[in-house]
């Protein structure tokens, strides 16, 4: 009977050992499958991140171009206004001085101290 019990214990131990080996093999298989999926997932995330950065940079470039174009328009408008103002002052110096004096008086009344 002692041998029979020892055989059963040995068989049980062998069964548990086999279960451990199977679990180990299964765990390694799952780890390998996950490891295979990590690079593609990482690549997809990196591609999306690069795409987002490119989209933001493109919008910033567009905004910079729009600001530059508007600045050129304003500079051109200022030049035309300044040239026409200079032309008016040269052609009518007395009227220009009177207009400037009237504007100065009006601004002093508007922004001066109130009593």
C-alpha positions as CSV (number, residue, x, y, z in Angstrom):
1,X,0.0,0.0,0.0
2,X,2.9,2.3,0.7
3,X,4.1,2.0,-2.9
4,X,0.6,2.7,-4.2
5,X,0.4,5.9,-2.2
6,X,3.8,7.0,-3.3
7,X,2.8,6.3,-6.9
8,X,-0.3,8.5,-6.4
9,X,1.7,11.2,-4.8
10,X,4.2,11.0,-7.6
11,X,1.5,11.1,-10.2
12,X,-0.1,14.1,-8.5
13,X,3.2,15.9,-8.3
14,X,3.8,15.2,-12.0
15,X,0.3,16.5,-12.8
16,X,0.9,19.7,-10.8
17,X,4.3,20.0,-12.4
18,X,2.8,19.6,-15.9
19,X,0.1,22.2,-15.1
20,X,2.9,24.6,-14.0
21,X,4.7,24.0,-17.2
22,X,1.5,24.5,-19.3
23,X,0.8,27.7,-17.4
24,X,4.3,28.9,-17.9
25,X,4.1,28.2,-21.7
26,X,0.7,29.9,-21.9
27,X,2.0,32.9,-20.1
28,X,5.1,33.2,-22.3
29,X,2.8,32.8,-25.4
30,X,0.6,35.7,-24.2
31,X,3.6,37.8,-23.4
32,X,5.0,37.2,-26.9
33,X,1.6,38.1,-28.5
34,X,1.4,41.3,-26.5
35,X,5.0,42.1,-27.4
36,X,4.2,41.6,-31.1
37,X,1.3,44.1,-30.8
38,X,3.2,46.8,-28.9
39,X,5.3,48.0,-31.8
40,X,2.4,48.4,-34.2
41,X,0.4,50.2,-31.5
42,X,3.4,52.4,-30.7
43,X,3.8,53.2,-34.4
44,X,0.1,54.1,-34.8
45,X,0.3,56.4,-31.8
46,X,3.5,58.0,-33.1
47,X,1.9,58.5,-36.5
48,X,-1.1,60.2,-35.0
49,X,1.1,62.4,-32.8
50,X,3.1,63.4,-35.8
51,X,-0.1,64.1,-37.8
52,X,-1.4,66.3,-34.9
53,X,1.9,68.3,-34.7
54,X,1.9,68.8,-38.5
55,X,-1.7,70.0,-38.4
56,X,-1.0,72.5,-35.7
57,X,2.2,73.7,-37.5
58,X,0.3,74.1,-40.7
59,X,-2.4,76.2,-39.0
60,X,0.4,78.3,-37.4
61,X,2.0,78.8,-40.8
62,X,-1.4,79.8,-42.2
63,X,-1.9,82.3,-39.4
64,X,1.6,83.7,-39.8
65,X,1.0,84.1,-43.5
66,X,-2.4,85.9,-42.9
67,X,-0.8,88.2,-40.3
68,X,2.1,89.0,-42.7
69,X,-0.4,89.7,-45.6
70,X,-2.5,92.0,-43.3
71,X,0.6,93.8,-42.1
72,X,1.6,94.5,-45.7
73,X,-1.9,95.8,-46.5
74,X,-1.8,98.1,-43.4
75,X,1.7,99.4,-44.4
76,X,0.5,100.1,-47.9
77,X,-2.6,101.9,-46.6
78,X,-0.4,104.0,-44.2
79,X,2.0,104.9,-47.1
80,X,-0.9,106.0,-49.3
81,X,-2.5,108.0,-46.4
82,X,0.8,109.7,-45.5
83,X,1.5,110.6,-49.2
84,X,-1.9,112.1,-49.6
85,X,-1.5,114.0,-46.4
86,X,1.8,115.3,-47.4
87,X,0.4,116.3,-50.7
88,X,-2.4,118.2,-49.1
89,X,-0.1,120.0,-46.7
90,X,2.2,121.0,-49.6
91,X,-0.7,122.3,-51.7
92,X,-2.5,124.1,-48.9
93,X,-0.1,124.9,-46.0
94,X,-2.3,127.6,-44.4
95,X,-5.4,125.4,-44.3
96,X,-3.3,122.5,-43.0
97,X,-2.0,124.6,-40.1
98,X,-5.5,125.9,-39.3
99,X,-6.9,122.3,-39.4
100,X,-4.1,121.1,-37.1
101,X,-4.8,124.0,-34.6
102,X,-8.5,123.2,-34.6
103,X,-7.9,119.5,-34.0
104,X,-5.5,120.3,-31.2
105,X,-7.9,122.7,-29.5
106,X,-10.7,120.1,-29.8
107,X,-8.6,117.4,-28.3
108,X,-7.5,119.6,-25.4
109,X,-11.1,120.3,-24.6
110,X,-12.0,116.7,-24.9
111,X,-9.1,115.3,-22.8
112,X,-8.2,118.4,-20.7
113,X,-9.0,118.8,-17.0
114,X,-12.7,119.4,-16.3
115,X,-13.7,122.1,-13.8
